[in-house]
């Protein structure tokens, strides 16, 4: 295998491909050293997730929420802002959609459905706008403020579900059921796969189009690459950061809308098992490319669905799936390590 220096000058997406390959390889080694069969493990994970209609539906439904949160993180990263607050923005979007979906029951479906989605976007966008304002106006780190506000938003929505919005006689912290006119259509009957995944794919493609074709996309890219150069060129970087981060929050809010409108049909306390933070790994594997977030989210969805099968059909611990996901992030975060591994055959040949 002859690898020259030019071959190693691949882009971030190719780095992610090699990172995925090495993580699966190292994961197989760890499974084998632990006394289990890596072939049996991967057969259970990928065989069920990709080999049956039910498995595919489960994989895609698991991929849907992290598609939104991964896209949200990727959008913010375009202006080099780190949106660690997608979890809280998700909760705000979920409660916003739950209110519109449950109490605006006299509207026809053609108006009620988009209005419920827009409510989730608006609530998530406003939550993110607060973080962006603190960054632009006072120089506060968006990483710290968004992390701290996560807990504030989650507790606030929990208060609503335990108090003003809680149905009479309900023992669980939740809101009223949303109307049928506000529910997303299921793509496969008796599954949780809804048209939300199509919406996420459309958003990812639209985001890529905006970045590549429009003036606003150009200003986003320049602001992210060099803020001082952008300001010298006459770009209002503060405005670009405010809008971009708000859009990031709006997409995270849509994740909450998808959970309410397609899965739970109401807001429930603890509605998200950390989908907001899982989106960071999805965006990292996609090299923060909006379109690449789609296959990245589907891959993580396959792993999540495979973990369910692994737990049900084999004695192999499901924690190995978490190990593989962590390894993916480690390799993606260390591109020099990936290049060093690819240089090993060349070093061996040189020494021989």
Secondary structure, 3 states (H helix, E strand, C coil): CCCCHHHHCCCHHHHHHHHHHHHHHHHHHHHHHCCCCHHHHHHHHHHHHHHCHHHHHHHHHHHHHHHHHHHHHHHHHCCCCCCCCHHHHHHHHHHHHHHHHHHCCCCCHHHHHHHHHHHHHHHHHHHHHHHHHHHHHHCCCHHHHHHHHHHHHHHHHHHHHHCCCCCCCCCCCECCCCCHHHCCCECCCCCCCECHHHHHHHHHHHHHHHHHHCHHHHHHHHHHHCHHHHHHCCCCHHHHHHHHHHHHHHHHHHHHHHHHHHHHCCCECCCCCCHHHHHHHHHHHCCCCCCHHHHHHHHHHHHHHHHHHHHHHCCCCCHHHHHHHHHHHHHHHCHHHHHHHHCHHHHHHHHC
